Amino acid sequence: MQTQNDSNAGDFRMIPLAHIIPSSTNPRRQFDAESIKSLAESIRQHGVLQPILVRQTKATSGEGARFEIVAGERRYQAAKLAERSEIPARVETLSDEEALQVQIIENLQREDVHPLDEAQGFKHLQEVARIGLSDIAQRLARDVRYATRRLALTNLIEDAQTEFCNELITLAHALEICRLSPEIQALAACYERTSRWNQKEQTYTYVGAVLAALPPTDMLCVPLIS
């Protein structure tokens, strides 16, 4: 293994797993356990085929250097499960802002990214990296309307976000509910739980009633779906 020092940042090397730490700013918070197990089995047979991206942590150097994952935590977790002692990595010198940009964009390019993860990613790129919405859309090969609709999901209250993540409401529901004030969103989420709606048209009917400023008793007159 190559000597780990400050001068060869940007190169490829094998790094002990014990010297690697996950990033606290990684937008991806949940990893599918079965997917990790499947990848671990592949790693046992073929090794890690794609290096992870890391940066050296501050105040560490030489043999005591530690590296923070910028991209590739899923491969790192699977390598640990496969009981590998080290993993191939590309080391780059990145500022906190640069590392965050890479993490967000890498996360948004996943095929299985959840719409809420996309929404938070767009928001971080706008507020932290100061990137305009049109530039974000262009970088991710999306149109501006798509990015705007995803960004609107950040307006969902916590209960609605939880139900969306748990697949209790659909993307169509979420896109309609996020247009409402937090107070009305709470009412909508309560209605969803008690009525078990599961059709896009029902959401449109409910939200349409809210936007028309009907009294709460009228807003709850949408037919229930069993």
C-alpha positions as CSV (number, residue, x, y, z in Angstrom):
1,M,0.0,0.0,0.0
2,Q,1.2,3.5,-0.8
3,T,2.4,5.7,2.0
4,Q,-0.4,8.0,3.1
5,N,0.6,11.6,3.3
6,D,-0.6,15.0,2.4
7,S,1.4,15.3,-0.9
8,N,-0.3,12.6,-2.9
9,A,-3.9,13.8,-2.6
10,G,-5.8,13.1,-5.9
11,D,-4.3,9.6,-6.4
12,F,-5.7,6.2,-6.2
13,R,-4.8,3.9,-3.3
14,M,-5.9,1.1,-1.1
15,I,-7.0,2.5,2.3
16,P,-7.7,0.4,5.4
17,L,-11.4,0.5,6.3
18,A,-10.4,1.3,9.8
19,H,-9.0,4.6,8.5
20,I,-12.2,5.7,6.8
21,I,-15.1,7.5,8.4
22,P,-18.6,8.2,6.9
23,S,-19.5,11.7,6.2
24,S,-21.9,13.6,8.4
25,T,-23.1,15.6,5.5
26,N,-24.0,12.8,3.1
27,P,-27.6,13.5,1.9
28,R,-28.3,9.8,1.6
29,R,-29.4,8.7,5.1
30,Q,-31.0,5.3,4.4
31,F,-29.4,2.2,2.8
32,D,-31.4,-0.8,1.8
33,A,-30.1,-3.8,3.9
34,E,-30.8,-6.4,1.2
35,S,-29.0,-4.3,-1.4
36,I,-26.0,-4.0,0.9
37,K,-26.0,-7.8,1.5
38,S,-26.1,-8.4,-2.3
39,L,-23.3,-6.0,-2.9
40,A,-21.2,-7.5,-0.1
41,E,-21.6,-11.0,-1.7
42,S,-20.4,-9.5,-5.0
43,I,-17.4,-7.9,-3.3
44,R,-16.5,-11.3,-1.7
45,Q,-16.3,-12.8,-5.2
46,H,-15.0,-9.9,-7.3
47,G,-13.7,-7.2,-4.9
48,V,-14.7,-3.5,-5.0
49,L,-14.6,-2.7,-8.7
50,Q,-15.2,1.1,-8.4
51,P,-13.1,3.1,-6.0
52,I,-14.8,5.3,-3.5
53,L,-14.1,9.0,-3.3
54,V,-12.6,10.4,-0.1
55,R,-10.8,13.4,1.3
56,Q,-8.3,13.5,4.1
57,T,-9.7,14.8,7.3
58,K,-8.2,17.9,8.9
59,A,-5.4,17.6,11.5
60,T,-4.5,14.0,10.4
61,S,-1.4,13.0,8.4
62,G,1.1,10.3,7.7
63,E,0.3,6.8,8.9
64,G,-2.4,8.2,11.2
65,A,-4.3,9.9,8.4
66,R,-8.1,9.4,8.4
67,F,-10.3,9.8,5.4
68,E,-13.9,11.0,5.1
69,I,-16.1,9.5,2.5
70,V,-17.3,11.9,-0.1
71,A,-19.0,9.4,-2.4
72,G,-19.4,5.6,-2.1
73,E,-20.6,4.9,1.4
74,R,-22.8,2.1,0.1
75,R,-19.6,0.3,-1.2
76,Y,-17.9,1.1,2.1
77,Q,-20.7,-0.5,4.1
78,A,-20.8,-3.5,1.9
79,A,-17.0,-3.9,2.0
80,K,-17.2,-3.9,5.8
81,L,-19.9,-6.6,5.7
82,A,-17.8,-8.6,3.3
83,E,-15.0,-8.4,6.0
84,R,-12.5,-6.7,3.7
85,S,-9.6,-5.0,5.4
86,E,-9.2,-2.2,2.9
87,I,-10.9,-0.6,-0.1
88,P,-9.8,1.1,-3.3
89,A,-10.2,4.9,-3.0
90,R,-9.5,8.1,-4.9
91,V,-8.2,10.8,-2.6
92,E,-9.0,14.4,-3.5
93,T,-8.4,17.7,-1.8
94,L,-11.9,19.2,-1.4
95,S,-13.2,22.1,0.7
96,D,-16.4,21.5,2.8
97,E,-18.5,23.3,0.1
98,E,-16.9,21.3,-2.7
99,A,-17.4,18.0,-0.9
100,L,-21.0,18.8,-0.2
101,Q,-21.7,19.6,-3.9
102,V,-20.1,16.3,-5.0
103,Q,-22.2,14.4,-2.4
104,I,-25.5,16.1,-3.4
105,I,-25.0,15.7,-7.2
106,E,-23.8,12.1,-6.8
107,N,-26.8,11.3,-4.7
108,L,-29.2,13.0,-7.2
109,Q,-27.8,11.0,-10.1
110,R,-28.8,7.7,-8.4
111,E,-31.6,5.8,-10.3
112,D,-33.4,5.0,-7.0
113,V,-33.2,8.4,-5.4
114,H,-36.4,9.3,-3.4
115,P,-38.1,12.5,-4.5
116,L,-37.7,14.0,-1.0
117,D,-33.9,13.3,-1.2
118,E,-33.9,15.1,-4.6
119,A,-35.9,18.0,-3.1
120,Q,-33.4,18.4,-0.2
121,G,-30.5,18.1,-2.6
122,F,-31.9,20.9,-4.8
123,K,-32.4,23.0,-1.7
124,H,-28.9,22.5,-0.5
125,L,-27.4,23.3,-3.9
126,Q,-29.4,26.5,-3.9
127,E,-28.9,27.7,-0.4
128,V,-25.4,26.3,0.5
129,A,-23.6,26.1,-2.9
130,R,-25.5,29.2,-4.3
131,I,-26.3,27.4,-7.6
132,G,-29.3,28.7,-9.5
133,L,-32.2,26.4,-10.2
134,S,-31.7,26.5,-14.0
135,D,-28.0,25.5,-13.5
136,I,-29.0,22.7,-11.2
137,A,-31.4,21.4,-13.8
138,Q,-28.8,21.6,-16.5
139,R,-26.2,19.8,-14.4
140,L,-28.6,16.9,-13.8
141,A,-30.1,16.8,-17.3
142,R,-33.5,17.8,-16.0
143,D,-35.8,20.6,-17.1
144,V,-36.5,23.6,-14.8
145,R,-40.1,22.6,-14.3
146,Y,-39.0,19.2,-12.9
147,A,-36.5,20.9,-10.5
148,T,-39.1,23.4,-9.4
149,R,-41.7,20.7,-8.6
150,R,-39.1,18.7,-6.6
151,L,-38.0,21.8,-4.7
152,A,-41.6,22.4,-3.7
153,L,-41.6,19.2,-1.8
154,T,-39.4,20.8,0.9
155,N,-42.5,22.7,1.9
156,L,-44.1,19.4,3.2
157,I,-44.5,19.3,7.0
158,E,-42.7,16.6,8.9
159,D,-45.7,14.3,9.2
160,A,-46.4,14.5,5.5
161,Q,-42.7,13.8,4.7
162,T,-42.8,10.7,7.0
163,E,-45.9,9.3,5.3
164,F,-44.4,10.0,1.9
165,C,-41.2,8.1,2.8
166,N,-43.3,5.3,4.2
167,E,-45.3,5.1,0.9
168,L,-48.6,6.0,2.7
169,I,-49.1,8.9,0.3
170,T,-48.0,9.0,-3.3
171,L,-45.8,11.6,-5.2
172,A,-49.0,12.9,-6.7
173,H,-50.5,13.5,-3.2
174,A,-47.3,15.1,-1.9
175,L,-47.1,17.5,-4.9
176,E,-50.6,18.7,-4.1
177,I,-50.3,18.8,-0.3
178,C,-47.0,20.8,-0.4
179,R,-49.0,23.7,-2.0
180,L,-50.9,24.1,1.3
181,S,-50.1,26.0,4.4
182,P,-48.6,23.9,7.3
183,E,-51.9,24.0,9.2
184,I,-53.9,22.7,6.3
185,Q,-51.2,20.2,5.5
186,A,-51.7,18.7,9.0
187,L,-55.4,18.5,8.3
188,A,-54.8,16.8,5.0
189,A,-52.5,14.3,6.5
190,C,-55.1,13.5,9.2
191,Y,-57.7,13.1,6.5
192,E,-55.5,10.8,4.6
193,R,-54.9,8.6,7.6
194,T,-58.6,8.3,8.4
195,S,-59.9,7.9,4.9
196,R,-57.1,5.8,3.4
197,W,-57.4,7.7,0.1
198,N,-55.3,6.1,-2.7
199,Q,-56.4,7.9,-5.9
200,K,-54.8,11.0,-7.4
201,E,-58.2,12.4,-8.2
202,Q,-59.3,12.4,-4.5
203,T,-56.2,14.5,-3.7
204,Y,-57.0,17.0,-6.4
205,T,-60.6,17.2,-5.1
206,Y,-59.5,17.8,-1.5
207,V,-56.8,20.3,-2.4
208,G,-59.1,22.1,-4.8
209,A,-61.6,22.5,-1.9
210,V,-58.9,23.9,0.3
211,L,-57.6,26.4,-2.3
212,A,-61.2,27.5,-2.8
213,A,-61.2,28.5,0.9
214,L,-64.2,26.3,1.8
215,P,-64.9,25.8,5.5
216,P,-63.2,22.8,7.2
217,T,-66.5,20.9,7.4
218,D,-66.9,21.2,3.7
219,M,-63.3,20.3,3.0
220,L,-63.8,17.0,4.7
221,C,-66.8,16.1,2.6
222,V,-64.6,14.3,0.0
223,P,-66.0,10.7,-0.4
224,L,-64.0,8.2,1.6
225,I,-62.2,5.3,-0.2
226,S,-62.2,2.0,1.5
